[in-house]
């Protein structure tokens, strides 16, 4: 695996455009080092929870707890018949009480409050910890102990910011999709399809192509105050490494796509329709998609008057 390229970028409005022009991930060392939350999280293992408690408004969060056999991974069981975790709604103080109870316990279950909207649960946090690069983008927070989220991808741009604890990201280019053994597209843990390969002990006999994916992977280990930019559709595995970890992440849409149906919906519809066709016709449609959708080699409407471009008009 190769290290993710690292920048010493400042938090400024121009950073957003620089990131959007990136085709690969980039590690932004110390981008948020000046945040009061980052400073608070450095004091003790649990001090970040004391800091967050000041902003609590009694809104429930979705808490995840892994089963014992999951070995700290929020994925499927070994037989791929069920999830290896359970979920429950609770208030933030209730979740923090569970987190505190597990602090002295070796081999404790992995728990996390996941994808909670900062503006709903801890709105005052935004007044003290701001990101000039992404004005108007409301972040989410992920609080928990040592938990691993298997390989998955997101459709928007993603800036993942470590506030407390440490996190290790293992990233794969979208072109590795055939080597990652992605599970069901609909029956997913939280919306995004995930790899069925166990990240801590991959079974290479069962999933031999995963070796090729790992050989191409990029890895980044983030300390408090660091941020990682993940381009749309880049697969990533996330490991929270400490007994208390807090991540704030910002998702923002790809320009030109926000008023259109989600690309994932188009993919699912194409799969349902085209998989029913004979192989020769699937090959033919693959050529159509390459020409009209991917448009890698030529502009399909280049020879047509602009007024008649219709759906072929580029939405840039």
N, C-alpha and C positions, 0 to 999 in steps of 0.2 A: 504494500500500500504506500501511496505517496502523500506527503503532507499538503494540506490545502495552502494555496498562496496566501501570504499575510501582508496586510497593509497597516500603516500607522495613520489612518485617516481621522480627520476631525469631524465632529458632529456639526454639519453645516448643510444648508439647503441644497447645495450642488451635489452632495453625496448621493441623493436618490437617483439622479440621472446617471451618475457614474456606475452605480450598481446595476441599473436596468440595462446598461450596455454590456454587462458581463455575461458571457456564455457559461462560465464556470463559477463555483463557489469561491468566496474570499473571506478570510478571517480578519476581523477588524480589532486589533489588539487595543485594549484600554479605551474603547470608544465611550463607555459609560462609567469610567472610573470615578468621575466626579459626582455621580448620583448619591444622594443621602442614603438611599436604600442599600447600595453597594457597600458604603462605609458601615452601615449598621450591621450588615450581614457578616462582616469580618470579625465582629467582637466575640461571639460565642456560636456554637453550633445552632442554638435555637433563637438567637437574637433577631434574626430576620422575621420570625413569627411575632415577636413582641413589637417589632416595628409595624408590621402589617395590621396588627390588632387595632391600632389607633384609627384605622380607616374603615373598619368593618361596619356594615349597615344591616346585618342580619339576613342577607340574601343567601340562599342555599347554593352550594357548589355540588358538582357531580364527583363523587369520590370513587376511586378504583382500588381494589385490593386483590392481589394475585393469590391463586391457590398454591399450596405447598409444592406441588409437583411442577409448577411453572418455573421454579428457580429464578424468580424475580423478573420474568418476562411477561409483558402484557400481550399475549398472542393466543394461539390455539393450543389445545391439548395435543399429545403426540399422535393420536388417532384421527385428528382433524374432524372430530364429531361435535366439539363444543369449544367455547372460550375457556381459557385458563385463568379467569378472573371473574370477580363479581363487582357490581356497581350499586351505589346507594347515594341518595341525596341527603345532605346534612349541612348545617351552618359551618361557616369557617372556624369559629371557636371549637365546635365539636370535632372537626377534622384535625385541628391543631392538637387537641387533647389526645387523639389517637396517635398522632405523630410523636408527641412527647412521650407517650407510654412505651413506644417501640425504641426510643433512643438507647436505653441501656441493654436491649435484648439482642444477643447475637443470633443471626439467622432469622430475624423478624420478617414477617410478610412485607412485601413491597406495597406501598400505598401512595396514591397521588390524587390531588385535586387538579383536574385536567381541563384545559381550555376554558377557564372561567374569564368572563369579560371584566376587565379592570374597571370600566366605567359603571358596571352594575354592582360589583361586590365590594371593591375598595376604591371608590371614585377619588378620594383625596390623594391617592398615590400619584395621580397624574399632575397634581399641582406642584409636587416636590421633585418629580423625576420626569423630565421632559426630553423629547428627542426632536431637535430642530430639523433633522433631515426628513422627517415624515410627519409634517403638520396635518392634523385632522384624521390621522389613522389611529383608531382605537385599538390598543393591544389586548392580548389575552395573557393570563398567567397560569403557570404550571408549578405547583408546590408539592413536594413529597420527599420520600427517602430514596434509597437506591433502587431504581426501577429502569428497565430497558424496554423501549418501544421498538419493535422490529422494523425492518426496512419497509418504507412506504413513501409516497410522494404527495405533494400539495400542488394545486393548480395556480395559485397566485404567487407573486413575489413574496419572499419570506426573509425577515431579519430576526434571528433568534438571539436573545440577549441574556447572558448568564448574570444574575444578580447575586446569588449566594450558592455556595457549593461549587462543584465542577461537573462539566458534562463533556462526554466524548461523542463526536459525530463521525459516522462512517458514511461516505457519500458515493453514489454510483450515478454515472451519466444515464440519461433515459434510454440510450441505445443498449444498455445492459439488461433490459426488461426480460429477455428470453433466458437469461442466466440466473435470475433472482427468484424463480419459483413463486410468483405472486399468487396468493390464494383467491378465494371467490371475490368477484367484483361487487356483488350485492351483500353477501353475508359477512360484514366486516365489523371489527371491534368498535369503530367510531366514525365510519363514513369512508375512510381511505382504505383501499385494499392493501394488505400487508403480505410480506413474504412468509411462507410457512416454514422456512428454515430456522431452526433454533439458533439465535445469534451467539449464544455462549458455548454451544457444543454442536456445531453443524455436522450433520450426518452426510459425509461426502459420497458414501455408497448409494444412498437414497437420492441425493441431490448433487450429482457430479459436476454439473455446469457452474455450481456456486463457486468452485475454485477459480474459474475464469473471472467471475465477477469480482472476487476479492483481489485478484491480481491487478485489476484496473482501478480499484477503489482509491479514494482520497480520504484522509482522516484529519480531524482537527480536535484538539483538546482545549476547552475553554475554561479560563479562570474567571472569578468575579470581575465584572466590568468589561469582559470581552463580548463581541458580537460576531455572528456568522451569517453571511448572506448566502441564501440558498435559492438558485434560479428556479423558475417554474418547472415542474416535472422531474427535477433531480431527485432520485431516490435517496433516502437517508435513514439511518438507524441512530437512535438517540439513547445514550446511557447516562443516567444520573448516577454520580459516583460517590456521593457523600450521604450521611444520615439525614441531612436536611439540605434540600436544593430548591432554588427558586429560579425559574426561567420566565422572562417576559418576551412574547413574540409578536411581531407586527406582520400582518398579511395585508397586501394591497393589490388591487386588480391590475391585470395587463391592459394597457391602453387599447381602446378600440373594441375590447371584448365584454365590457361591463353591461352593454345594452343588448347583447346577443345571448342565445341559449348557451348553457355551459358546454364546453367542448366534450366533457365526459359523457354528457347525454347523447351527443352526436356519435361518439364512439360506441356506446352501448347499443344504440339503434342500428348502427352499421353492422355490428357483430350479429345481432339478432336476425337481420335481413340477409346478409351476405353468407353467413355460415350455412344457410339452407341450400346454397347453390352448389352445383358440381365444381370440382377443382379447377377445370379450365376456365369457367366463368369467374371464379374467385381471382384467378391470375389476371384475367382481363380487367376486372374492377380494381385490382391493385395498381395496374397501369393507369387507369383513370384517376385514382386518388393521387398517385405520384404526379401526374400532369396537372390536374386541376386544383388540388388542395395543397400539396407540398410545394409545387412550383419551384423545384430545385434547379432545373436546367434552363427553363425558358418561361417567359410570360405568356400564359395561354390566351390572353386577350390582346397581345401586342399588335396583331394584324387587324383588329376590329375597331371601328370608330368608337371613340370614348362614349358617345351618347348611347351606344348599344352594348356597353360592357355588362350591364345588369349585375347578376350575382358574382360575375368575375371581377368586378371593380375591387381593387385592393383597398382595404380599410386600414390605412396606416396613420 
